[in-house]
Amino acid sequence: MATVTAAGPKLTKGEKTRLRILDAALSVIATQGLRAVTHRAVAAEAGVQLSLTTYYFKDRQELIEEAFALFCEGSRPGYQKVWAGVFNYLDHYTPTELRKTTVREKICADLSELATDYLVEQVREKPVRLAVEQVFFTEARLAPRLRAMATEHRNTLLAPLVQMCARFNKQDPELDAELLLDTMTRLEYDALVTETTGIDRDHIARLLRRQIGWALGLRSA
């Protein structure tokens, strides 16, 4: 079983079992999709008795929703850490400096390198997380509650991108942010179906540099 989230400290035996079941549900989702999530399949993946999955979760919909909630909660610290670094880097530049083309070109190169490293690391080290995210985004339409959760998760991913783009584009930073997020998401999902040794890092870097450069107002990045 591929663990997507880690149990916190000082958990009771019941809490650990519940988290184990949710991790198992995420593993099933990542490898087989939402339709494969049943109490029996998850119990087998978790290595627990079937009665335990039905004890903690009244039906498969609750199991899926709770698994997605855990996934979002577990993903948040990683995003926050990365973005804290990005904004700390940008804060070294004054508003006047940010208007200079040479400064923007350097920022574009640095952010493109950072984004490429992050994307490749996610694909190599956390493929289950990316697969779960892809499934939720593509299959969330199946249930209104799940759709709302997927929308909230996407907005969480978009928010810091909008904040970053607003430093360079005061008119419509939301559009630049959406384009950047869609580009990175597509690159992640494309890389998921590629052998890790076959990931074309240079190609990813060029695509990200072009998209980030556009957001920074560098039309020939």
Buried (B, 14 or more C-beta within 10 A) or exposed (E): BBBBBEBEEEEEEEEEBBBBBBBBBBBBBBBEBBEEBBBEBBBBBBEBEEEBBBBBBEEBBEBBBBBBEBBBEBBEEEBEEBBEEBEEEBEEBEEEEBEEEEBBBEBBBBBBEBBBEBBBEBBEEBBBBBBBBBBBBEBBEEBEEBBEBBEEBBEBBBEBBBBBBBBBBEEEBBEBBBBBBEBBBEBBBBBBEEEEEEBEEEEBBBBBBBBBBBBBBBEEB
